[in-house]
Amino acid sequence: MAIGKVEICGVDTSALPVISNERMRELFPLVHSGCQQAREEFIRGNLRLVLSVLQRFHHRCENVDDLFQVGCIGLIKALDNFDVTQNVRFSTYAVPMIIGEIRRYLRDNNAIRVSRSLRDIAYKALQARDRLQTELGREPTAAEIARALDQSEEDVTLALEAIQDPISLFEPIGGEGADALTIGDQVRDESVSSDGWLQDIAIQDALRRLSEREQKIISLRFFQGRTQMEVAGEIGISQAQVSRLEKAALAHMKKLI
């Protein structure tokens, strides 16, 4: 996510104004009386608050413009619901509102559809986790979150797991360039057998044209369902070498077939 870029949603973030607490206190009565100019000044003066919240979601592969717009909705909701009679800074009240709005957006746009009841439990669990973390000074356990919600630990755990982002099998987990390893390289497929492959004459012919070591790697990986780590241990080379040789062998076979 390109957090470092200067322009987001057509807004030059480097030129955003900084509003003081004194000025915000002056604007509150004007905003609540319906003054549009005061409202716009207040919102624009707090856009940097939205940007600071976006830093928490820098690891998400989401469009930063979309998250910024959603964060602005959270900011506006915070402004509309803020109680000036309470002895609380606006930023203290607004940040959880902005975070909550972004989290709801991410959950609702998750690639995996999750039931409304699970999403509701997960949303409440995330709120409880943030509150408990502040109270306890540490990350709360699932059991502590469950007690705070009067829910079973199993339901809370299931709900939190349900809203996690799916991970691609091609997600890199180590190495660089040709030696890069992916999650798929670590997966063992118990259902793989050689029956279907060995009946294909073209594949047999391509396999015979590989070197002895490449043949063994392909056989262990795709006929016997071994992981690259297991193949590396049997052949006596590194996993990175197995990955590189496997990719080269498959590319060669593809050309031959």
Beta strands, then each sheet from edge to edge (+ up, - down):
strand 1: 7-8
strand 2: 11-12
strand 3: 172-174
strand 4: 181-182
sheet 1: 1+ 2-
sheet 2: 3+ 4-
end
